[in-house]
Structure formats: C-alpha cells, structure tokens
C-alpha cells in the first residue's frame, strides 16, 4: 500500500532500467513519457476484446452484468464500434453543453465552501459532492438520487482492476442497480425530454446511426462514473499537492488566472488515473524492443508524467509550468471525453477554496484508495483555519 501512496520513486527506478520492462506476469510495463504516449495514441495498441475474458476463466462473461455493461462502453471498445459510439455520444456531450455548467459549478463551489468549517473531511465535504452534483446535473439525475451512486460505481468499476469471483459478487448487483435506475430515468426522459445529456443521448443519431438502449445505458453509466471518480481524485490529490507546496498555493490564491496552467500541473504532478492497458494488434517497435502481436502492454501514465526526459525537475510542483501536456486523460481516440468538464471544475474550485481558507491545513491521517489504476483518497481530514 505504501508504494501506491507514493509510487513515483518506484517509477523512477523502473525508468532507470528501461522505459519498458517485462513484469513477472509477462506484461510489458511502460514508464517513459514518449513510450506511454505511443501506447495510448497508436492504433496498433488496442483494448483486448471481451472474448479474451474467456481465457481469464470467465467464459460466461456475458452472464455477468458488470462485465457485459463495461464492455458495451466506449472505454473498452475498438474501432469501428468505438468510432460509431464516440461520434454519437460526442454529438450530445458538446463543449457548449459543458460551458453552460459554469454558473452551476460556481454556485455549487460557493455553497460547499459555505458549509465547510473547522475540522472536515475534504473528500466528503467537497471533493466528492462537487463532481457528483455536476455530472448529475449534466446527465439529468435528480439531486436526491445522486449520492447512492458512490458505492455502486466503486463496486462496478472494480472490474477494471483485477477480476475475481469476489469482485464480481459485488460488481454484478451494483451494475444491475445502476442500469435499472438509468433505464427507468431514460423511459421518463423519452416521455418528457429535458435539457440534459440523457435526453440528448436518447435522441443522438445521424442519418443511418443511433444508439441502442444498451449503449445509452452503459455509456451513461460510464459518463456518470468517470464524471466523479476521477475528478474527486483530481480535487483531493491536487489539494494535497498545494498544501505540501504553500508558496504555490499562495500564488494561485493571489493569481486565479494561474488556474488553467495550474490545473494542468496538478494533473501532471499527481494524476488520478495511473495506468492504461492495451494489447498489440500486430508486432510493434517500442523503445528499441520488438513487441509481438497479442502482448499485453501497460502504460503507467503517472510515471510518464514524471519522466525527466520530458519534464524538467518533474518532482517539483510549478503551477506556471510551460509546454505542459500531461498524460492524465489518456490520448488518441480514447482521450477522455469528460476532460474539459474536469478541468473546468478544478479551475473554478481551487482558487475559490484557497481564497476562502488561506490557512487551510491537513488535520489528520488521510486514507488512500487501494487501487492500481485510480490514485486518490477515501478520506482527507483538513482544518479550515
């Protein structure tokens, strides 16, 4: 667990050996920035098809709601299925729709800060409720129903880690409950359309393409999950980085115009997403190594973000860092669709938080998430001052 709290020294040692090394399980571990960029952008590195679950001992994967639903999302599909889904979902999840949320986010931030006083858990009081309210507003999930998704989403998305019968025992009922809830909401939106993303997804189509109900429900669930899971990590990880670098926090509080570059640096410095897995569709040359077809390759995005060959003094937090292009949202055709929304939330939240509480400090031992792919906190005690 200690290595997951601060994996960067281990990443550095791996990178000193080579930007690509073979793990004990046969997977190729990639830690260099350029090499990670190739893995997430090059079309020869693809997501393993769902049928490969049979080789992991889950020949009945289609009978598991958690697996069937996850493998219907854009996250794990390859072209041409991914291309069609991405095009249709993007037609509903537009930059204009994201920008209309700015006043909503500003109001939510102010309300949450008003409620913070004394000793509080930053995750419970701010880092979780802000993104879940925002993505709930975007999708059209009623306010009273949003909080229940925290445990459900966490249980369902465990299938992105290591799949075991114990994981599926929690993930399957969670996925079924999420689907059933969204199916009922989708029926309501079809009868009474609203100005929300779920209504837009129900109407998303081109001349000869439209989303099936399974695709709408799976991808709405994915957008809801990604909308708060990773942004909660960005807010909590970012706050810890700022508190550990008080001169940088003071600069952001005094110069809110630093927020765009500052958020990019916080994403680079301690990314909420740390790895992305692929398999090779054909032989590929990577860092001078010939990678055979069908090999599993794991790009450690958090390691690439600290590669000194790409970032000068990578272990230093510099909110005004120029030419900053972190790997935290992935790349290529799978670049995170919700990245603009996560950035907008963080750019509004951090300056407001630091201005409101100039003496903000940590007040107890934080509880880190025990996860390979998502780095963040389950709890983060702070004192507002």
C-alpha positions as CSV (number, residue, x, y, z in Angstrom):
1,X,0.0,0.0,0.0
2,X,2.9,2.4,0.7
3,X,4.0,2.1,-2.9
4,X,0.6,3.1,-4.1
5,X,0.6,6.2,-1.8
6,X,3.8,7.4,-3.4
7,X,4.7,5.3,-6.4
8,X,7.0,7.9,-8.0
9,X,10.3,6.6,-6.6
10,X,9.5,3.1,-7.9
11,X,8.6,4.5,-11.3
12,X,11.9,6.3,-11.4
13,X,13.8,3.1,-10.6
14,X,12.0,1.2,-13.3
15,X,12.7,4.0,-15.8
16,X,16.4,3.9,-14.9
17,X,16.4,0.3,-16.0
18,X,14.5,0.9,-19.2
19,X,11.3,2.8,-20.3
20,X,9.8,-0.6,-21.0
21,X,10.4,-3.7,-18.8
22,X,8.7,-7.1,-18.6
23,X,6.8,-7.9,-15.4
24,X,6.6,-11.3,-13.8
25,X,3.2,-11.9,-15.3
26,X,4.6,-11.3,-18.8
27,X,3.0,-7.9,-19.3
28,X,5.2,-5.1,-20.6
29,X,5.4,-2.1,-18.2
30,X,5.9,1.2,-19.9
31,X,7.1,4.2,-17.8
32,X,8.6,6.7,-20.3
33,X,6.6,9.7,-21.5
34,X,7.2,9.1,-25.2
35,X,6.6,5.4,-24.9
36,X,3.3,5.9,-22.9
37,X,2.2,8.4,-25.5
38,X,2.7,5.9,-28.2
39,X,0.8,3.2,-26.4
40,X,-2.3,5.4,-25.8
41,X,-2.2,7.0,-29.3
42,X,-1.0,4.4,-31.7
43,X,-3.9,2.4,-33.3
44,X,-1.8,-0.8,-33.2
45,X,-2.2,-0.8,-29.4
46,X,-5.9,-1.9,-28.8
47,X,-8.1,-2.8,-26.0
48,X,-8.4,-6.6,-25.5
49,X,-11.8,-7.8,-26.9
50,X,-14.3,-9.1,-24.4
51,X,-13.9,-12.6,-25.7
52,X,-10.4,-12.6,-24.0
53,X,-12.2,-12.8,-20.7
54,X,-12.8,-16.5,-21.5
55,X,-9.0,-17.0,-21.2
56,X,-9.1,-15.5,-17.8
57,X,-11.6,-18.1,-16.6
58,X,-14.8,-16.1,-17.4
59,X,-16.2,-17.9,-20.4
60,X,-19.6,-16.9,-19.0
61,X,-18.7,-13.2,-19.0
62,X,-21.9,-12.2,-20.9
63,X,-23.9,-13.6,-17.9
64,X,-22.2,-11.1,-15.6
65,X,-24.0,-7.6,-15.7
66,X,-20.8,-5.9,-14.6
67,X,-18.7,-7.3,-17.5
68,X,-21.4,-7.1,-20.1
69,X,-22.1,-3.5,-19.3
70,X,-18.5,-2.4,-19.1
71,X,-17.7,-4.0,-22.4
72,X,-20.5,-2.1,-24.1
73,X,-18.9,1.3,-23.2
74,X,-16.6,3.4,-25.3
75,X,-13.9,2.8,-22.7
76,X,-13.1,-0.7,-23.8
77,X,-14.2,-0.9,-27.4
78,X,-12.1,-0.6,-30.5
79,X,-12.9,0.8,-34.0
80,X,-15.3,0.6,-35.8
81,X,-17.7,0.1,-32.8
82,X,-15.8,2.7,-30.7
83,X,-15.8,5.2,-33.6
84,X,-19.6,5.0,-34.0
85,X,-20.3,5.2,-30.3
86,X,-17.8,8.1,-29.8
87,X,-19.3,10.0,-32.6
88,X,-22.9,9.7,-31.4
89,X,-22.1,10.4,-27.7
90,X,-19.9,13.4,-28.7
91,X,-22.8,14.8,-30.6
92,X,-24.7,15.0,-27.3
93,X,-21.7,15.8,-24.9
94,X,-20.7,19.0,-26.6
95,X,-18.3,21.8,-25.4
96,X,-21.3,24.2,-25.4
97,X,-23.2,21.9,-23.0
98,X,-20.1,21.8,-20.7
99,X,-19.7,25.5,-20.7
100,X,-23.4,26.1,-19.7
101,X,-22.4,24.4,-16.5
102,X,-20.0,27.1,-15.4
103,X,-22.6,29.1,-13.3
104,X,-23.8,25.8,-11.8
105,X,-20.3,24.9,-10.8
106,X,-19.6,28.3,-9.3
107,X,-22.7,28.2,-7.2
108,X,-22.0,24.6,-6.1
109,X,-18.5,25.6,-5.1
110,X,-19.7,28.6,-3.1
111,X,-22.4,26.5,-1.3
112,X,-20.0,23.7,-0.4
113,X,-17.4,26.2,0.9
114,X,-20.1,27.9,3.0
115,X,-20.8,24.6,4.7
116,X,-17.1,23.9,5.5
117,X,-16.0,25.0,8.9
118,X,-13.4,23.7,11.4
119,X,-12.3,20.1,11.0
120,X,-13.8,18.4,8.0
121,X,-13.2,15.6,5.6
122,X,-12.4,17.2,2.3
123,X,-13.5,14.2,0.3
124,X,-16.9,14.0,2.0
125,X,-17.5,17.8,2.2
126,X,-16.1,18.9,-1.2
127,X,-14.1,16.6,-3.5
128,X,-17.0,14.0,-3.8
129,X,-20.1,16.2,-3.7
130,X,-18.9,18.8,-6.2
131,X,-18.3,16.4,-9.2
132,X,-21.2,14.1,-8.4
133,X,-23.6,17.1,-8.3
134,X,-22.1,18.5,-11.6
135,X,-22.3,15.2,-13.5
136,X,-25.7,14.5,-12.0
137,X,-26.9,17.9,-13.3
138,X,-25.4,17.3,-16.7
139,X,-27.0,13.8,-17.1
140,X,-30.2,14.8,-15.5
141,X,-30.1,12.5,-12.4
142,X,-32.3,14.1,-9.7
143,X,-30.4,15.6,-6.9
144,X,-31.8,13.3,-4.2
145,X,-30.6,10.2,-6.1
146,X,-27.0,11.1,-6.8
147,X,-25.2,10.2,-3.6
148,X,-26.2,6.5,-3.8
149,X,-24.1,6.0,-6.9
150,X,-20.8,6.4,-5.0
151,X,-20.7,2.9,-3.6
152,X,-22.4,1.4,-6.6
153,X,-19.9,2.9,-9.1
154,X,-17.0,1.9,-7.0
155,X,-18.2,-1.7,-6.8
156,X,-18.9,-1.8,-10.5
157,X,-15.6,-0.3,-11.7
158,X,-13.6,-2.8,-9.7
159,X,-13.8,-5.0,-12.8
160,X,-11.3,-2.6,-14.3
161,X,-8.8,-3.7,-11.7
162,X,-8.3,-7.5,-11.1
163,X,-11.4,-9.6,-12.0
164,X,-12.1,-12.3,-9.4
165,X,-15.3,-14.0,-8.3
166,X,-15.3,-11.9,-5.1
167,X,-15.1,-8.7,-7.2
168,X,-17.9,-9.9,-9.4
169,X,-20.1,-10.7,-6.4
170,X,-20.1,-7.0,-5.6
171,X,-19.8,-5.6,-9.1
172,X,-22.7,-7.6,-10.7
173,X,-25.5,-6.3,-8.4
174,X,-24.1,-2.8,-8.5
175,X,-24.1,-2.8,-12.3
176,X,-27.6,-4.1,-12.4
177,X,-28.8,-1.5,-10.0
178,X,-27.2,1.3,-12.0
179,X,-28.7,0.0,-15.2
180,X,-32.2,-0.4,-13.7
181,X,-32.1,3.1,-12.3
182,X,-30.9,4.7,-15.6
183,X,-33.4,2.6,-17.7
184,X,-36.3,4.0,-15.6
185,X,-34.9,7.5,-16.0
186,X,-34.4,7.0,-19.7
187,X,-38.0,6.0,-20.1
188,X,-39.1,9.1,-18.3
189,X,-36.9,11.3,-20.5
190,X,-38.4,9.8,-23.6
191,X,-41.8,10.8,-22.4
192,X,-40.8,14.1,-21.0
193,X,-37.5,15.3,-22.7
194,X,-35.4,17.8,-20.7
195,X,-32.3,19.9,-21.4
196,X,-29.9,17.2,-20.1
197,X,-27.4,14.7,-21.5
198,X,-29.6,11.6,-21.0
199,X,-32.3,13.2,-23.1
200,X,-29.7,14.2,-25.8
201,X,-28.3,10.6,-25.8
202,X,-31.8,9.3,-26.4
203,X,-32.1,11.5,-29.5
204,X,-28.5,11.2,-30.7
205,X,-28.4,9.9,-34.2
206,X,-27.2,10.5,-37.7
207,X,-28.9,9.7,-40.9
208,X,-28.3,5.9,-40.5
209,X,-27.0,5.5,-37.0
210,X,-28.4,5.8,-33.5
211,X,-27.6,4.4,-30.0
212,X,-29.3,1.3,-28.8
213,X,-30.8,1.3,-25.4
214,X,-28.0,-1.0,-24.1
215,X,-25.4,1.5,-25.5
216,X,-27.2,4.5,-24.0
217,X,-27.4,2.9,-20.6
218,X,-23.9,1.6,-20.5
219,X,-22.3,4.8,-21.7
220,X,-24.5,7.0,-19.4
221,X,-23.3,4.8,-16.5
222,X,-19.7,5.2,-17.7
223,X,-20.0,9.0,-18.0
224,X,-21.6,9.2,-14.6
225,X,-18.9,7.1,-13.0
226,X,-16.0,8.8,-14.8
227,X,-17.6,12.2,-14.0
228,X,-17.0,12.0,-10.3
229,X,-14.5,9.2,-9.7
230,X,-11.5,10.8,-11.5
231,X,-12.5,14.4,-10.7
232,X,-12.8,13.5,-7.0
233,X,-9.2,12.2,-7.3
234,X,-8.1,15.4,-9.1
235,X,-9.5,17.6,-6.4
236,X,-8.1,15.7,-3.4
237,X,-4.7,14.9,-4.9
238,X,-4.4,18.5,-6.1
239,X,-5.2,19.9,-2.7
240,X,-2.6,17.7,-1.0
241,X,0.0,18.9,-3.6
242,X,-0.9,22.5,-2.9
243,X,-0.8,22.1,0.8
244,X,2.6,20.5,0.5
245,X,3.8,23.5,-1.6
246,X,2.4,26.5,0.3
247,X,4.2,29.0,-1.9
248,X,2.4,27.6,-5.0
249,X,-0.9,27.6,-3.2
250,X,-0.4,31.3,-2.2
251,X,0.4,32.1,-5.8
252,X,-2.8,30.5,-7.1
253,X,-4.9,32.3,-4.4
254,X,-3.4,35.6,-5.4
255,X,-3.4,35.0,-9.1
256,X,-6.5,33.0,-10.1
257,X,-5.5,33.5,-13.8
258,X,-2.9,30.7,-13.0
259,X,-5.8,28.2,-12.8
260,X,-5.6,26.8,-16.3
261,X,-1.9,26.1,-16.2
262,X,-2.1,25.2,-12.6
263,X,-4.7,22.5,-13.1
264,X,-2.6,21.0,-15.9
265,X,0.4,20.9,-13.5
266,X,-1.7,19.3,-10.7
267,X,-2.9,16.7,-13.2
268,X,0.7,16.0,-14.1
269,X,2.1,16.1,-10.6
270,X,-0.3,13.5,-9.1
271,X,-2.7,12.1,-11.7
272,X,-5.9,10.5,-10.6
273,X,-5.5,7.9,-13.4
274,X,-2.2,6.0,-13.3
275,X,-2.3,3.3,-15.9
276,X,-3.9,2.3,-19.1
277,X,-3.7,-1.3,-20.5
278,X,-3.6,-2.4,-24.2
279,X,-2.7,-5.4,-26.3
280,X,-0.8,-5.3,-29.5
281,X,-2.8,-6.0,-32.7
282,X,0.4,-6.6,-34.6
283,X,4.2,-6.5,-34.0
284,X,5.3,-3.0,-32.8
285,X,8.7,-1.5,-32.2
286,X,8.8,0.3,-28.9
287,X,11.9,1.8,-27.2
288,X,14.0,-0.4,-29.4
289,X,12.2,-3.5,-28.4
290,X,10.1,-5.6,-30.8
291,X,6.7,-6.3,-29.1
292,X,5.0,-9.3,-30.6
293,X,1.3,-9.3,-31.6
294,X,-1.1,-10.1,-28.8
295,X,1.2,-8.9,-26.0
296,X,-0.3,-7.0,-23.0
297,X,1.2,-3.6,-22.6
298,X,0.5,-1.4,-19.5
299,X,1.3,2.3,-19.9
300,X,1.9,3.9,-16.5
301,X,0.6,7.4,-17.1
302,X,1.7,8.6,-13.7
303,X,5.2,7.5,-14.5
304,X,5.3,9.2,-17.9
305,X,4.1,12.4,-16.2
306,X,7.3,12.3,-14.1
307,X,9.7,11.5,-16.9
308,X,12.7,13.9,-16.6
309,X,13.3,13.5,-20.3
310,X,10.0,15.3,-20.9
311,X,9.6,17.5,-17.8
312,X,12.4,19.5,-16.2
313,X,12.5,18.8,-12.4
314,X,9.4,16.5,-12.7
315,X,9.1,16.1,-8.9
316,X,8.7,19.9,-8.4
317,X,5.3,21.5,-8.5
318,X,5.3,24.5,-10.8
319,X,1.8,25.9,-11.5
320,X,3.2,28.1,-14.2
321,X,5.0,25.3,-16.0
322,X,5.1,25.9,-19.7
323,X,4.7,23.4,-22.5
324,X,2.8,21.1,-20.2
325,X,1.0,18.1,-21.7
326,X,0.2,15.5,-19.0
327,X,-0.9,12.1,-20.0
328,X,-3.6,12.0,-17.3
329,X,-6.6,12.0,-19.6
330,X,-5.0,9.4,-22.0
331,X,-4.7,10.1,-25.6
332,X,-5.7,9.3,-29.2
333,X,-9.2,8.0,-29.9
334,X,-9.7,7.1,-26.2
335,X,-8.8,10.6,-24.9
336,X,-11.2,11.3,-22.0
337,X,-14.4,12.8,-23.3
338,X,-15.1,14.5,-20.0
339,X,-11.6,16.2,-19.7
340,X,-13.0,19.7,-20.4
341,X,-15.6,19.3,-17.6
342,X,-13.0,18.0,-15.1
343,X,-10.7,20.9,-16.0
344,X,-13.5,23.4,-15.6
345,X,-14.5,22.2,-12.2
346,X,-10.9,22.2,-10.9
347,X,-10.1,25.7,-12.4
348,X,-13.1,27.1,-10.6
349,X,-12.7,25.1,-7.3
350,X,-9.0,25.6,-6.4
351,X,-8.8,29.4,-6.5
352,X,-12.1,29.7,-4.6
353,X,-11.0,27.2,-2.0
354,X,-7.6,28.9,-1.4
355,X,-9.1,32.4,-1.2
356,X,-11.8,31.3,1.2
357,X,-9.5,29.4,3.5
358,X,-6.0,30.9,3.4
359,X,-5.0,28.9,6.5
360,X,-6.3,25.6,5.2
361,X,-4.2,22.7,6.5
362,X,-4.3,18.9,6.9
363,X,-5.6,17.8,10.3
364,X,-5.2,14.1,10.5
365,X,-4.2,10.9,8.7
366,X,-5.7,10.5,5.2
367,X,-7.0,7.2,4.0
368,X,-5.7,6.4,0.5
369,X,-7.6,4.3,-2.1
370,X,-6.2,0.8,-2.5
371,X,-6.3,0.8,-6.3
372,X,-3.9,0.1,-9.1
373,X,-5.4,2.3,-11.7
374,X,-7.1,5.2,-9.7
375,X,-4.9,7.2,-7.3
376,X,-6.8,9.2,-4.7
377,X,-8.2,9.3,-1.2
378,X,-11.2,7.8,0.6
379,X,-10.8,10.4,3.3
380,X,-8.7,13.6,3.7
381,X,-9.1,15.4,7.1
382,X,-8.4,19.2,6.8
383,X,-8.8,22.2,9.1
384,X,-10.3,25.3,7.5
385,X,-8.5,27.6,9.9
